[in-house]
Amino acid sequence: MLKIGIAEDDTKIAALLKSALEENGYEVCNLYNGTDALKTFLSNDFNLLIIDIMMPGLNGIQLCKHLRNNNITTPILMLTAMGTVDDKVTGLDAGADDYLVKPFHLKELLARVNALLRRQSTLKNTETHQLCFADLCLDTYSKEVTRANIKIELSAKEFDLLELFLLHPNRLLSRQFIAEQVWDINFETGTNVIDVYINFLRKKIEKNFDRKLIHTKINMGYILK
């Protein structure tokens, strides 16, 4: 049974999360302040951590930084009532893998949890936290991306998308597969969100470089080659 640690000082929200996750087959441990959460998360093995930002003791950002500084690589889903871009970036920079803005639907929370656990399972099958193809490298620990030793700044979804390609080099990825792995949704033929994000990613990793890496197979998908 996969074990999830929750750091949330609102007892009603914590109880709701615990109930929903246990109904879906997870073992759950609730902590109600950042100080207790740090001790528990450092001394026990968890498959996923859900951390609220506003807590007594250590806040969620401080907690996340302490965990990463102690080499805890467990996926972290940050909960925040602050939905600005700067707030989200602060959480990701602290070491969070994803964020969810309150109020949220339990269905979306479960989708994020499933996606993070699935990604972590895939990464455990790789021999290193460095994923490289040609002169492009992604570090799953530090969340840094470089090409020809030049640092490239990516958004959270752009990072997830590139990580998917690097985990499956020289393999044609359908839009359906990309949607399920990166967005945890069923692909709808009427949406162009995948194509838009592919375009975003291409501009960042291919601009000013002679060699193109992500190629389109019309009506089929995309391939890193």
Order of alpha helices (4+ residues) and beta strands (2+ residues): beta-alpha-beta-alpha-beta-alpha-beta-alpha-beta-alpha-beta-beta-beta-beta-alpha-alpha-alpha-beta-beta
